[in-house]
Amino acid sequence: MRILLAALSFLVLFTLPAAAQDSPIQKLLQQHRDLIEQSSRRTIAPAIDALRDSGLPAAQVVLEKWQGKELWQRKADGLFFFAERIDAQTYRLVDIATGNETATAAKDEIEQLKPNSGIRGMIGAALVQFQLTDPDPARRADALNAISRDAEPAHLAALRASIGAETDPDLRARKERLERLLTISYDEDPAARIAAIQSFAGDLGVDARAALNPLVATTRAVVSGNPPAAENLARVLEPGSEALPKDEAYALLVAADLAPPRINRDDIRAALAANIQNGRVGSVPVAQLDTDAARERAYAELAEAGIVPATATEAQVAEALASHTFYERYAETDPEITAAAAAALDDIALKVGLNQAADLTLDALSLASIYFLAAIGLAVTFGVMGVINMAHGEFIMMGAYTGYVVQQLVPDYTLSILIALPLAFAITFGAGVAMERLVIRWLYNRPLETLLATFGISIALQQLAKNIFGTQARPLTSPDWLDGALVINDVVSISYIRIAIFVLALIFLGLFLFIMRKTRLGLEVRAVTQNPRMAASMGINPERINMLAFGLGSGIAGVAGVAIGLYAKVTSELGQDYIVQSFMTVVVGGVGNIWGTLLGATLIGFLQKGIEWLNPSNTLAAQTYMILFIILFIQFRPRGIIALRGRAAGD
């Protein structure tokens, strides 16, 4: 059987069409046959480059098959084929030029080319040229991504050639931008590089800064005399200055073999101690080795005798530093290019700073909306009733857990959130009414007892949540349409969840204003707030209003809990993270005033973000500074930004 297969193979070999053996692509591979067979990353480049630059229609397919380990070589004559397996021992050979079947071969008659990862990467870089003009837009996008990750000088010409034929507007814009970036790095024409650099002035893209920063990167150097005129000098450094301490300057001299190394004091002491003879080190008595100058003199004698390595004295160091010039030089040799890059980066830095301020403002507004939602309910209870409710944070926690439970029952996250919001309001409203009827109503005008009672209720509710849900954090998953962020540019962005919370805060602001100004309940609440006795004489039941007001404040806290739980893990301590900020918001804004609460939340949100920006590495310190600022603020404005008149103000 093996003899028969060999005979058939021999027959096929000498009866192949001339085109299969003499095609241009086959001839090109045969010219680089030795390199391909050797398959070394260090030597394979000419073969890959020849295929890439050949202009042959089959070159792309051959490179792709080679990269995919689908290129085979017949041992008998060294010709290259694509191979398709027929059975365990037989393969169908496909001509690399035409794609037509040419022959069959036994498995031991052909050898598979198996390029390693390094060679596959080189082939992938070569394929970019073909992929840039591929009919499939996805392939062209992949090619642009590959160039962005690992650009090479050869990509610039291919990229420029593909721009004119690009029909997709987005891909064309990407190609044009990438072409300018590659021009900065690889173009040989200084004028073209400068024009590309200037086109990125004020650009916020990270890729632009990545291309420009290497042009202004500097390295330190030292010479005897003046710096070479051929170098692109950035600045001259003075040894002993802040930019170049003396130790660093001398280390540059040592590294450049312009001065002998220095031995540190500890090593000098150790060397002297090891070479004491008859109470002396060299000619210096041990008793006199109590100064640096004496120790240096003794060490110099040992070095002169070849006992220890030589070291530089202070005088020699000073002389060496004074007789050399230290400077920084640009890696880029063209001064006009570095000047253009520096100017572009200055414009970018200014625009980045402005956009960072805008991003910080968005963060502060987002945080303010969270604090407003958390504090608005407290503003109702504290403002109308004068009750310091330390369990307010636990109503926030109850709302968050309500959202979690609803999601376990309703797997549709959008529908579950829509159900959870009113349900959380109803549950925490009922809990607030129960708390007011059972506890708070007996403690009016007794602030200390109220504080202690609500603090105890807070601890009890936390423990109850731990008993029911455990101590592990529970996720409250946001709907898909809230995933991600609104990206304005590479600097400014804000998550959709925070945008939703901001909108929810505005909705509650409008709803609260409507209730307080357009409904009978709001009229009665305002009346009780201003003068409860006069309101009672007009037929208003203050106890009923207190109950409803407390329930309303608690219900709003529950809704805030659902919103907060969308981006924070739901735990029994969730409310404790917001209770302090809620009280600060109410006190700073003005007790019982909705506009004051809004202003207080805005002030605290901006203050906290500003402090965190100035001191980003220490969140605890930022919290401390914020509390100190609030304490100082209420010394000058004890009734808050907008002072309330009535019972809560103590009038």
C-alpha positions in Angstrom: 0.0 0.0 0.0 2.8 2.4 0.9 4.6 1.6 -2.4 1.4 2.3 -4.3 0.9 5.7 -2.5 4.5 6.6 -3.2 4.1 5.8 -6.9 1.0 7.8 -7.1 2.6 10.8 -5.4 5.6 10.5 -7.8 3.2 10.4 -10.8 1.2 13.5 -9.5 4.4 15.4 -8.8 5.6 15.2 -12.4 2.1 15.7 -14.0 1.1 18.9 -12.0 0.0 21.8 -14.2 2.8 24.2 -14.8 0.8 27.0 -13.2 0.7 25.1 -9.9 4.5 24.9 -9.7 5.5 28.1 -11.5 2.9 30.6 -10.0 4.5 33.9 -8.9 3.4 33.3 -5.2 5.1 29.9 -5.3 8.2 31.3 -6.8 8.3 34.0 -4.1 8.0 31.4 -1.3 10.8 29.3 -2.9 13.1 32.3 -3.0 12.7 32.5 0.8 12.4 28.8 1.4 15.5 28.6 3.6 14.2 31.3 5.9 10.7 29.8 6.1 12.1 26.3 6.9 14.4 27.7 9.5 11.4 29.5 11.1 13.3 31.8 13.4 11.8 35.1 14.6 15.2 36.8 14.2 15.6 35.9 10.5 12.0 35.4 9.1 11.3 39.1 8.5 12.5 39.3 4.9 10.2 36.5 3.9 7.2 38.1 5.6 8.0 41.5 4.1 8.4 40.1 0.7 4.9 38.6 0.8 3.5 41.8 2.2 5.0 44.0 -0.4 4.6 41.6 -3.4 1.2 43.0 -4.5 0.2 39.4 -5.5 -3.5 38.6 -5.0 -2.8 35.4 -3.2 -0.3 37.0 -0.7 -3.0 37.9 1.9 -4.4 34.3 1.9 -1.0 32.8 2.2 -0.1 35.0 5.1 -3.4 34.2 6.8 -3.0 30.5 6.3 0.6 30.6 7.5 -0.4 32.5 10.6 -3.2 29.9 11.2 -0.8 27.0 10.8 -2.6 25.9 7.6 0.4 26.1 5.3 2.2 22.9 4.4 5.3 22.0 2.5 5.9 18.8 0.5 9.1 17.1 1.4 9.9 15.7 -2.0 10.2 19.1 -3.9 9.7 21.8 -1.2 6.6 23.2 -2.8 4.1 24.9 -0.5 0.4 24.0 -0.4 -2.7 24.4 1.7 -3.8 21.0 2.9 -7.2 19.5 3.8 -7.4 16.3 5.7 -9.1 13.4 4.0 -8.5 10.7 6.6 -5.9 9.9 9.2 -3.1 9.3 6.7 -4.1 11.2 3.6 -4.4 14.9 2.8 -5.8 16.9 -0.1 -3.3 19.5 -1.4 -4.6 22.8 -2.6 -2.7 25.2 -4.8 -1.8 28.4 -3.0 -2.3 30.5 -6.1 -5.6 29.2 -7.5 -7.2 27.5 -4.5 -7.8 24.4 -6.6 -7.1 20.9 -5.6 -3.9 19.7 -7.2 -3.0 16.3 -5.6 -3.2 14.1 -2.6 -0.3 13.2 -0.3 0.3 10.8 2.6 0.8 12.4 6.0 4.5 11.6 6.2 5.1 13.2 2.8 4.2 16.7 3.9 5.2 18.9 6.8 3.0 21.5 8.5 4.5 24.9 9.1 4.0 25.8 12.7 5.1 29.4 13.4 5.6 30.3 17.0 3.8 33.2 18.7 6.5 35.7 17.8 6.3 34.9 14.1 2.5 34.9 14.2 2.7 38.4 15.6 5.0 39.5 12.8 2.6 38.0 10.2 -0.3 39.7 11.9 1.5 43.1 11.6 2.0 42.4 7.9 -1.6 41.5 7.4 -2.7 44.9 8.6 -2.0 46.3 5.2 -4.5 44.0 3.6 -7.1 44.4 6.4 -7.1 48.2 6.0 -8.8 47.8 2.6 -10.8 44.7 3.4 -14.5 44.9 2.2 -15.7 44.0 5.7 -15.8 47.1 7.9 -15.3 45.0 11.0 -12.0 43.7 9.5 -10.9 47.3 8.8 -11.8 48.3 12.4 -9.8 45.3 13.7 -6.8 46.5 11.7 -7.0 50.0 13.1 -7.2 48.5 16.6 -4.1 46.4 15.9 -2.2 49.4 14.7 -3.2 51.4 17.7 -1.9 48.7 20.0 1.4 48.0 18.3 2.2 50.6 15.6 5.2 50.3 13.3 6.8 52.7 10.8 5.6 50.5 7.9 2.0 51.0 8.9 2.1 54.7 8.0 2.3 54.3 4.3 -0.4 51.6 4.3 -2.7 53.7 6.4 -2.3 56.7 4.1 -3.0 54.7 1.0 -6.2 53.3 2.5 -7.8 56.6 3.5 -8.9 57.8 0.1 -10.9 54.6 -0.6 -12.5 54.5 2.8 -16.3 54.8 2.5 -17.3 54.5 6.2 -17.3 58.0 7.8 -16.4 56.8 11.3 -13.6 54.5 10.0 -12.3 57.3 7.8 -12.2 59.7 10.8 -10.3 57.0 12.8 -7.9 56.4 10.0 -7.2 60.1 9.6 -6.6 60.5 13.3 -4.3 57.5 13.5 -2.4 58.7 10.4 -1.7 62.0 12.2 -0.5 60.1 15.3 1.8 57.9 13.3 3.1 60.9 11.4 4.2 62.4 14.7 6.2 59.3 15.5 7.4 58.0 12.2 7.3 60.5 9.4 10.7 61.6 8.1 9.5 65.1 7.1 9.9 67.5 10.0 7.3 69.9 8.5 4.7 67.1 8.3 5.4 66.1 11.9 5.0 69.7 13.1 1.7 70.1 11.2 0.4 66.8 12.8 1.6 68.0 16.2 -0.2 71.3 15.9 -3.4 69.6 14.8 -3.6 68.0 18.3 -3.4 71.3 20.2 -6.1 71.2 22.9 -7.1 67.6 22.0 -8.3 65.7 25.0 -7.5 62.2 23.7 -5.2 60.0 25.7 -3.7 58.8 22.4 -2.6 62.3 21.5 -0.8 62.8 24.8 0.8 59.4 24.4 2.2 60.4 21.1 3.3 63.9 22.2 4.9 63.1 25.6 7.8 61.1 24.2 8.8 64.1 22.1 9.4 66.2 25.3 10.9 63.4 27.4 14.3 64.3 28.6 17.4 62.5 29.9 20.2 63.8 32.1 23.8 64.0 30.8 27.1 65.5 31.9 30.1 66.7 29.9 33.4 68.5 30.5 32.8 71.9 29.1 29.8 73.0 27.1 27.0 70.6 25.9 27.5 69.4 22.3 25.8 71.7 19.8 24.2 68.8 18.0 22.1 67.9 21.0 18.6 69.3 21.6 19.2 71.0 24.9 16.3 71.2 27.4 18.0 73.0 30.3 21.3 73.3 32.2 21.2 71.9 35.7 23.0 73.4 38.7 24.4 70.8 41.1 23.0 71.2 44.5 19.7 72.8 43.3 16.3 71.2 43.9 16.3 69.8 40.3 19.7 68.2 40.8 21.0 67.4 44.3 24.7 67.0 44.7 24.6 63.3 45.3 22.6 62.7 42.1 25.0 65.0 40.2 28.1 63.1 41.4 26.4 59.8 40.6 26.1 61.0 37.0 29.8 61.7 36.9 30.6 58.2 38.3 28.2 56.6 35.8 30.0 58.4 32.9 33.4 57.4 34.2 34.3 61.0 34.8 35.0 60.7 38.6 35.8 57.9 41.0 33.0 56.5 43.1 32.4 57.6 46.7 32.4 55.2 49.6 29.7 55.9 52.1 30.6 56.8 55.7 29.6 53.4 57.2 31.8 51.6 54.7 34.7 53.9 55.5 34.3 53.3 59.2 34.2 49.6 58.6 37.3 49.7 56.5 39.2 51.8 59.1 38.1 49.5 61.9 39.4 46.5 59.9 42.8 48.0 59.3 43.8 49.2 62.8 47.4 48.3 63.6 49.2 49.4 66.7 46.5 51.9 67.6 46.8 53.6 64.2 45.2 53.5 60.8 48.0 54.3 58.5 49.7 57.3 60.1 46.6 58.6 61.9 46.1 57.6 65.5 42.7 56.0 66.3 42.1 58.7 68.9 42.1 61.4 66.1 39.6 59.6 63.9 36.7 61.7 65.4 36.2 63.9 62.4 35.2 63.2 58.7 38.4 64.9 57.5 40.6 62.7 59.6 38.8 59.6 58.6 39.0 60.6 54.9 42.8 61.2 55.3 43.3 57.8 56.9 41.1 56.1 54.2 43.1 57.8 51.5 46.3 56.4 52.9 44.8 52.9 52.8 43.6 53.4 49.3 47.0 54.7 48.2 48.5 51.5 49.6 46.1 49.4 47.6 44.4 48.0 50.7 40.9 49.5 50.0 39.2 50.9 46.9 39.9 54.5 46.2 37.2 57.1 47.0 36.7 60.7 46.3 37.1 63.3 49.1 34.8 66.2 49.6 37.3 68.5 48.0 37.5 66.2 45.0 33.8 66.0 44.7 33.4 69.7 44.8 36.1 70.2 42.2 34.5 67.5 39.9 31.1 69.1 40.2 32.5 72.5 39.4 34.4 71.4 36.3 31.6 69.7 34.5 28.3 70.8 33.0 25.1 69.0 33.8 22.1 69.3 31.5 18.9 67.7 30.3 18.5 66.8 26.7 15.4 65.9 24.6 15.2 62.4 23.1 13.9 64.1 20.0 16.8 65.8 18.2 14.8 68.5 16.3 14.2 71.6 18.5 11.3 72.8 16.3 9.5 69.6 16.9 10.0 69.6 20.7 8.9 73.3 20.8 5.7 72.4 18.8 5.1 69.4 21.1 5.6 71.5 24.2 3.1 74.2 22.9 0.5 71.5 22.0 0.9 69.9 25.4 0.4 73.2 27.2 -2.8 73.8 25.3 -3.9 70.3 26.1 -3.0 70.8 29.8 -5.2 73.9 30.0 -8.1 72.2 28.3 -7.7 69.1 30.5 -7.7 71.3 33.6 -11.0 73.0 32.5 -12.5 69.6 31.8 -11.3 68.1 35.0 -13.1 71.0 36.8 -16.2 70.2 34.8 -15.9 66.5 35.7 -15.4 67.4 39.4 -18.5 69.6 39.2 -20.6 66.7 37.8 -19.3 64.5 40.5 -20.2 67.1 43.1 -23.7 67.5 41.7 -24.1 63.8 41.7 -23.0 63.5 45.3 -25.2 66.5 46.2 -28.3 64.8 44.7 -27.6 61.6 46.8 -27.3 63.7 50.0 -30.4 65.6 49.1 -32.4 62.4 48.6 -31.0 61.0 51.9 -31.7 64.3 53.8 -35.0 65.4 52.4 -37.0 63.1 54.6 -35.0 64.2 57.6 -35.7 67.8 56.8 -39.4 67.0 57.0 -39.3 65.3 60.4 -36.7 67.6 61.9 -38.2 70.7 60.5 -41.8 70.1 61.2 -41.5 68.1 64.5 -38.2 69.1 65.9 -37.3 65.4 66.4 -33.7 64.3 66.1 -34.3 60.9 64.4 -31.1 58.8 64.7 -32.9 55.9 63.0 -33.4 57.9 59.7 -30.4 56.0 58.2 -32.2 52.7 58.9 -35.2 53.8 56.9 -32.8 54.3 54.0 -31.5 50.8 54.7 -35.0 49.4 54.7 -35.7 50.9 51.3 -32.6 49.3 49.9 -33.4 45.9 51.2 -37.0 46.3 49.8 -35.4 46.8 46.4 -33.3 43.7 46.9 -36.2 41.5 47.9 -38.3 42.7 45.0 -35.5 41.8 42.6 -35.5 38.3 44.0 -39.2 37.9 43.2 -39.2 39.9 39.9 -36.2 39.0 37.7 -36.9 41.9 35.3 -34.6 44.6 36.7 -36.5 47.5 35.1 -39.9 46.2 36.3 -38.5 45.4 39.8 -37.2 48.9 40.2 -40.5 50.4 39.2 -42.2 48.2 41.8 -39.6 48.7 44.5 -39.8 52.5 44.5 -43.5 52.8 45.6 -43.3 49.7 47.7 -40.2 51.0 49.6 -42.1 54.3 50.2 -45.2 52.4 51.5 -43.1 50.1 53.8 -41.0 52.9 55.3 -44.0 55.2 55.5 -45.8 52.6 57.6 -42.7 52.0 59.7 -42.3 55.7 60.3 -46.0 56.1 61.3 -45.6 53.1 63.7 -42.5 54.6 65.2 -44.1 58.0 65.7 -47.3 56.5 67.3 -45.4 54.1 69.6 -42.3 56.1 70.6 -41.9 59.6 69.3 -45.3 61.0 70.4 -44.4 60.4 74.0 -41.2 62.3 73.8 -42.0 65.6 72.1 -40.1 68.6 73.5 -37.6 66.1 75.1 -34.7 66.1 72.6 -32.3 64.1 74.7 -34.7 61.3 75.3 -35.8 61.3 71.7 -32.2 61.1 70.5 -31.5 58.1 72.8 -34.7 56.4 71.9 -34.2 56.7 68.2 -30.5 55.6 68.5 -31.7 52.5 70.3 -34.2 51.8 67.5 -31.4 52.3 65.0 -29.3 49.6 66.6 -32.3 47.3 66.9 -33.2 47.7 63.2 -29.6 47.0 62.1 -29.6 43.8 64.2 -32.9 42.8 62.7 -31.6 43.3 59.2 -28.5 41.2 60.1 -30.8 38.4 61.4 -32.9 38.4 58.3 -30.4 39.0 55.5 -27.1 38.2 57.2 -23.9 40.3 57.2 -23.0 39.7 53.6 -23.5 42.6 51.2 -26.5 42.1 48.9 -26.5 43.4 45.3 -29.2 45.6 44.0 -28.7 45.3 40.3 -29.5 48.2 38.0 -31.3 47.7 34.7 -29.2 47.3 31.5 -30.2 50.8 30.3 -28.5 52.2 33.4 -25.2 50.4 32.8 -22.2 52.3 31.6 -21.6 56.0 31.6 -22.3 59.1 29.5 -18.8 59.8 28.1 -18.5 63.4 26.9 -14.7 63.1 26.2 -11.7 61.3 27.6 -11.8 63.4 30.8 -15.5 64.1 31.5 -17.9 61.3 32.1 -20.8 60.4 34.5 -22.5 57.1 35.1 -26.1 56.6 34.0 -27.0 55.5 37.5 -25.9 58.9 39.0 -27.8 60.7 36.2 -30.9 58.7 37.2 -30.4 59.6 40.9 -30.0 63.3 39.9 -33.2 63.1 37.9 -35.0 61.3 40.8 -33.8 64.1 43.2 -35.3 66.7 40.9 -38.6 64.7 40.7 -38.8 64.5 44.5 -38.0 68.2 44.8 -40.9 69.0 42.5 -43.2 66.6 44.2 -42.4 67.9 47.6 -42.9 71.5 46.5 -46.3 70.5 45.0 -47.4 68.8 48.2 -46.3 71.6 50.4 -47.7 74.4 48.3 -50.7 72.9 46.4 -52.3 70.4 48.8 -54.3 70.7 52.0 -51.7 68.5 53.7 -49.0 70.9 52.8 -51.0 73.8 54.0 -51.6 72.1 57.4 -47.9 71.1 57.7 -46.8 74.7 57.1 -49.3 75.9 59.6 -48.1 73.4 62.3 -44.5 74.3 61.5 -45.1 78.0 62.0 -47.4 77.9 65.0 -48.8 74.6 66.3 -51.1 76.1 68.9 -52.7 78.6 66.4 -53.1 75.7 63.9 -54.9 73.6 66.5 -57.2 76.5 67.3 -58.1 76.6 63.6 -59.2 73.0 63.6 -56.0 71.3 62.5 -55.0 68.2 64.4 -51.3 68.7 65.1 -50.8 65.0 66.2 -52.2 63.8 62.9 -50.0 66.2 61.0 -47.0 65.0 63.0 -47.8 61.4 62.3 -48.2 62.0 58.5 -45.1 64.2 58.3 -43.0 61.6 60.1 -44.4 58.9 57.7 -43.7 61.1 54.7 -40.1 61.8 55.7 -39.6 58.1 56.4 -41.1 57.1 53.1 -38.9 59.5 51.2 -35.9 57.9 53.0 -37.0 54.5 51.7 -37.1 55.7 48.1 -33.7 57.2 48.6 -32.5 53.8 49.9 -33.6 52.1 46.6 -31.7 54.7 44.6 -28.5 54.5 46.8 -28.6 50.7 46.7 -28.2 50.8 42.9 -24.6 51.7 43.1 -23.7 50.9 46.8 -23.8 47.4 48.3 -26.8 46.8 50.5 -25.8 46.0 54.1 -27.3 46.6 57.5 -24.8 49.5 58.0 -25.9 51.2 54.7 -27.8 54.0 56.5 -24.9 54.8 58.8 -22.9 55.9 55.9 -25.4 58.7 55.2 -26.9 59.7 58.5 -24.1 62.2 59.4 -24.1 63.8 56.0 -27.9 64.0 56.2 -27.9 65.9 59.5 -25.1 68.2 58.2 -27.1 68.9 55.1 -30.2 69.8 57.1 -28.3 71.9 59.7 -26.3 73.8 57.1 -29.2 74.4 54.7 -31.6 75.5 57.4 -33.8 73.2 59.4 -37.2 72.4 57.8 -36.7 74.3 54.6 -36.6 72.4 51.4 -34.6 75.0 49.5 -32.2 75.1 52.4 -31.8 71.4 52.3 -31.1 71.6 48.5 -28.5 74.3 49.1 -27.0 72.4 52.0 -26.7 69.2 50.0 -25.0 71.2 47.1 -22.6 72.9 49.5 -21.6 69.7 51.2 -21.3 67.7 47.9 -19.0 70.4 46.4 -17.1 70.7 49.7 -16.5 67.0 50.0 -15.4 66.5 46.4 -13.1 69.6 46.6 -11.4 68.3 49.7 -11.1 64.8 48.2 -9.5 66.3 45.1 -7.0 68.3 47.2 -6.3 65.3 49.4 -7.2 62.2 47.3 -5.1 59.7 49.3 -6.8 60.1 52.7 -10.6 59.9 52.7 -10.8 60.0 56.5 -8.9 63.2 56.5 -11.3 64.7 53.9 -14.3 63.8 56.1 -12.6 65.4 59.1 -11.9 68.6 57.3 -15.4 68.7 56.1 -16.8 68.4 59.6 -14.5 71.0 60.9 -15.7 73.4 58.1 -19.3 72.7 59.0 -18.6 73.4 62.7 -17.0 76.7 61.7 -19.8 77.5 59.4 -22.6 77.1 62.0 -20.6 79.4 64.3 -21.3 82.2 61.9 -24.7 80.9 60.6 -26.3 78.9 63.4 -29.7 78.7 61.7 -28.2 77.6 58.3 -28.2 79.2 54.9 -32.0 79.8 55.0 -33.2 80.3 58.5 -36.6 78.9 59.4 -39.2 80.7 61.4 -41.5 78.8 63.7 -41.3 75.8 66.0 -38.2 74.2 64.5 -36.3 77.5 64.7 -37.2 77.9 68.4 -39.2 81.1 67.9 
